[in-house]
Amino acid sequence: MRVILAASSHPTAAARISHLKQSNMARSFSFHKSLTKCLQNKNLLPNCYS
């Protein structure tokens, strides 16, 4: 627990963590978008999960 608090109080670590969260969200959002596109176009379905 102490390590987490120290990391969050450290500016660069906190920035790195928030950046990781943002990139994760962006990645999952683009994945969700492509998945939606795949579901709308059933012909593409085999290519969706590559």
C-alpha positions as a Python dict, from the first residue, in 0.01 Angstrom:
ca = {
    (1, 'M'): (0, 0, 0),
    (2, 'R'): (281, 237, 86),
    (3, 'V'): (442, 176, -253),
    (4, 'I'): (123, 272, -435),
    (5, 'L'): (91, 592, -234),
    (6, 'A'): (452, 683, -304),
    (7, 'A'): (405, 616, -675),
    (8, 'S'): (88, 824, -693),
    (9, 'S'): (249, 1114, -507),
    (10, 'H'): (548, 1103, -743),
    (11, 'P'): (458, 1333, -1037),
    (12, 'T'): (613, 1134, -1322),
    (13, 'A'): (475, 804, -1196),
    (14, 'A'): (128, 952, -1162),
    (15, 'A'): (153, 1098, -1512),
    (16, 'R'): (270, 763, -1646),
    (17, 'I'): (-21, 584, -1477),
    (18, 'S'): (-279, 830, -1613),
    (19, 'H'): (-121, 805, -1958),
    (20, 'L'): (-145, 427, -1942),
    (21, 'K'): (-511, 451, -1845),
    (22, 'Q'): (-582, 690, -2132),
    (23, 'S'): (-405, 474, -2391),
    (24, 'N'): (-587, 167, -2259),
    (25, 'M'): (-919, 346, -2296),
    (26, 'A'): (-830, 462, -2646),
    (27, 'R'): (-724, 111, -2745),
    (28, 'S'): (-1043, -48, -2611),
    (29, 'F'): (-1251, 225, -2775),
    (30, 'S'): (-1096, 167, -3119),
    (31, 'F'): (-1136, -208, -3067),
    (32, 'H'): (-1502, -154, -2980),
    (33, 'K'): (-1546, 63, -3289),
    (34, 'S'): (-1395, -197, -3522),
    (35, 'L'): (-1596, -470, -3354),
    (36, 'T'): (-1915, -270, -3409),
    (37, 'K'): (-1821, -222, -3773),
    (38, 'C'): (-1766, -596, -3802),
    (39, 'L'): (-2100, -676, -3646),
    (40, 'Q'): (-2276, -437, -3882),
    (41, 'N'): (-2108, -599, -4182),
    (42, 'K'): (-2141, -974, -4133),
    (43, 'N'): (-1919, -1046, -4434),
    (44, 'L'): (-1621, -908, -4243),
    (45, 'L'): (-1684, -1125, -3940),
    (46, 'P'): (-1399, -1375, -4005),
    (47, 'N'): (-1156, -1081, -4020),
    (48, 'C'): (-1279, -924, -3700),
    (49, 'Y'): (-1088, -1136, -3454),
    (50, 'S'): (-752, -1144, -3629),
}
